[in-house]
Amino acid sequence: MMDSVAAPRLIVEVRHGKLAGTKTVLDAGRALRVGRTDLADLVIAHDLGMSGVHFELQWDGARCALRDLQSQGGTRLGGQAVERGEVPHGGWVQAGETDFLVYVEGKTEAPADLLEGDELAREQARLLAAERALPSLRSLAGDKPLYAVLDMARDRRILGLVREHVEPHRSLYDGAQGELAEDVAPYLVGPMRRDSALLDRLVREGFGKRWGIYCTSDEKFVEVRRHFRRFLMVELDHTNEQVYFRFYDPGVARAFWPTCNAAQRAELYGTLGDLYVEGKDLSLLRLPR
């Protein structure tokens, strides 16, 4: 008898405000009530425009049904007021002053590239390198929480991947800058564990394409994000000009690291465990302290 395939989970992400980036995961056959009070499963206490229990999502493993729970301000799906509706993958729900995005875990398959000749050979070499790097990153994730800083400007596929998986992710930019640069900003993602489906997808699809860097840390997400935000802008010694520092680009990190003195490396490492980038030869390279 063939083993049945587990139904995918549903991911509900808070988009903006104090709880931005918060993800709630629903197994098939479960429901989620969202509202402002403890009567809800997902509590958005700071949103005074939301009812105590505002709306409900029901996930059967294939369809996500939305039901407004007689809220005062109503619930909007894709910008339209609804009492009931079906939320598609990537659907947008609004209640009070809060936006939510709804995703099916791992829904979108990697795009098929029609390659030949030298391009095909390079891609085959990249895939082999990714399969060599993946066990090492899984092992790291088994010992300590593993994070990634990913460059969304590299490929639109990256943001889609992180949204479709359960690990927290958040732009390193804040406020209006973060909203305007949402699709091209650097994002912190994690922590990822040894069995993370997201880690598998990131490595197999992106290793060798300069999608980002990896690090280990025992610190909480908010502290790791605060650490990396310190290096988004740097001052050039010879001109005192403030410039963006793309430390999360493996190519930049590889070139910059040998120029650092011990104090600079210690500052960049901070309380992190280890930093890893893809090497020029497509190896997994640890940046020395």
N, C-alpha and C positions, 0 to 999 in steps of 0.2 A: 504494500500500500504506500502511495506517495505521501510524504509529509505535507501538511497544509501550510501555505505561506501566510505568515501573520499579516493582518491588515495594517496599513500604515497609520501612524498617529497624526493627529491634527495639532498644529502649532498656532497659538494665538499670541500675537506680539503687540504690546503697547507701543505706540509710535512716538509720542511726544510727552513733554512735561516731566514731573518728578519721577515717574516710573518708566520713562523711555527705555526701551530695550528689554523690559521684563517679558519673559515668555512663559506661557502656560501650555502644558502638553496634555492632550486628551487621547486616551486609548479608545479603540472602537467600542461602541456601546455606552459611552459615558456622555454626560452633559456638563456644561459649565454655565453657571449663573454669574453675571457681572453686575456690579452695583457699587453704591457708596458706603453701605453698612456691612456689618459682620454677617448679615443674613446671606450675603453673596459669597461665591467661591473665590472670585477674583475681585478684590476690594480696591476701589479707586477713591479713597477717602477724601482726597483734597478737591475733587471735582464736585462743586456745589450744584452744578447743572444736571447731575445724574441722580436718578431716583435710588432709593435704598436697594432695591433689586430691579435692575433696569431692563436687561434682556438675557436671553438664554440661547446657547448654541448646543445643538445635539449632533454627535458624530457617530455614524454607523459603520465607518470604515470605508465608505465610498461617497457619501453625501453629507454635507454640513447644512443642517436646517437652523434657521434663525427665527426666534419668536420674541417679539416685544412683549414685556410683562406689564402692560398697561402703565407704562412710564409717563411721567408728566410731560417731558419734552420730546418724546418719541425717539425712535431708532431709525437711522438711515443706513441703507445698503447701497454702495456705489453712488452716494449723494442723494438717493431717493428715499423718502419716508416710507417705511413698510411696517406692517404688523407681523407678517410672516414672509419668509423668502429662503431661497437656497443660495448659500455663499459659495462662490467658485474659488478655486485655487488662486491665491493672490488677491482675494476679495477684500474690500475696504468697508469697515463698519464704523459708524460714528454714533456716540452716545454722550450727551452732555457736551463737554468741551474736549473729549478724549477721542482719539482715533485708534483703531485697531486694524492690523492686517492679519489675514488668516491664510495659512499655508498647509498643504499636505506634505508630510515629511518625505524628502527625497524624491519629489514628484517628477522633476525635470531631468531627463536623461542628457548625458553629454552630447553636444552636437557632433555629427559625423563629418569628418574632414576628408575630402577627396584629394589625397596626396599621391604624388608619384615622383620617381627619380630621387634627386638629392633631398627634397623635402620629406619624402617618405622615409628615407634612410635616417635623417635627423630625428624624425618623430619616433622611429623604432628605438633609436639610441636613448632618447629621452625617456621613453616608457620603461626601458630596462633599468635606467638609473633610478627612476621613481620606485620601481619594485625593490631595488636594493636599499633605498633610503627609508622606505616605509617600515620595515621591521625595527629599525633603529629608533625611529620616532615613536612607534608604538611602545617600545621598551622604555623610552624616556617618560612617556605619558603614564606608564604603569608605576614608575618610581615617584614622580612628582607631577602636579598639575601642569599641563602643557598649554601654552598660549601661542597664538599667531598674530602678527601685525600684518595685515593684508592691504595691498594697494588696489583699490577699486578702479583706478584709472587704467590699470593694465588690461582688464577684460570685464565686460559687463556680466559675464558668467559668474564672477566671484560673488557679487552681492546676492545674486539669485541663489547660489549654493548656501551661503550662510543663513539666509532667511528661511530656507527649507529644512534646516536642521535645528536641533534642540539647544545647542550651546548658545549662551549669550553673545551678542555682538553689539558694538557701539562705535560710532565715529570718534576719532581723536579730536575732531573739531567740535566746538560748543556753539550754542546759540544760532544766530542768523547765518553765520559762516557755515555751521554744520548742516543746516537745512539747504542752503544754496549749493553746497558742494557734496551733497549726499551721495551722488553716483560716482564721484571721483576721489573721495577722501580716503585717508588711511583708517582702517578699522582694527580695533582689538577684538579678538575672538577667543573664547575659551571660558573656563578650562576644558580641555579635551582629554578624555580618558583613553586607556589602551584600546577599548572596543569602539571608539568613536567612529561612526559612519562618516561624519564630516571630515575627520582627519584622512580617512581613506580616499575620499573624493578629492580633497585639496591636493594631496600628494600625487595621486594618479593622473589628475587632469592638469595640475599646475606646476609640479616640480620641474625645474629647468626653464620655466617661462617667466621667472622673476616676479612671481605673484606676491611674495612677501618673505618674512623671516619668522623663526620660531624661537621660543624661550621657555624655560621652566621657572616656576616661582611658587612658593608656598603662600604668597600674599593673596589677598582677596582681589577680585576683578577690579574694583574701584581703585585700589592702590596701584595695581599694575598699570591701569590706564593713566592714573595721575603721574606715574613715573615717566611713561613714554611721552606724555603731553609736554613735558619740560623741554624736549628736544625738537619740537616742531619748527621752531625758529632759532637760528644761531646768528652770532655777530662775527663778521669777517674781521680778522685781526688788522689787515692793512688799510681797510676803509671804514671800519665800524658800521658797515651796512648790515641791516637785518635781512636775512634771506631764509627761505624755506629749506629745511634739511631733510632730504629723503633717506633717512637712515634705514627705513623699512624696505628699500630697494636692495636686493642682495648684491647687485653690481656696485652700488654706492658703498655699501657696508664693507665689501671686500677691499675696495680701493682706499677707503678712509681709515680702516683699522690699523694698517701698518704705520700710518702717520701719527697715531696717538701716542702720547706718553702715558706712564703708569697712572697718573692722577686722572687723566681724561678717561682712560678705560674704566677706572674704578667708579667714576661718576656715571658713565653710561651703563655700567652693570648695576650699580646701586644694590638693591636687595634681591635682584634676580638670581636664579640658580646658574643657568648657562644660556648662551645665545648661539643659534645655529642658522647658517645660511647655505644656499646651494653654491657649491664651488664652481669655478670656471670650467672644471673638468666634469661637472655634474655629480660630484661627490657631495656628501653631507658634511659641511665644514663647521667645526666649532670655533667660534671666535675666542682666542685666548685672553685670559685676564691680564 
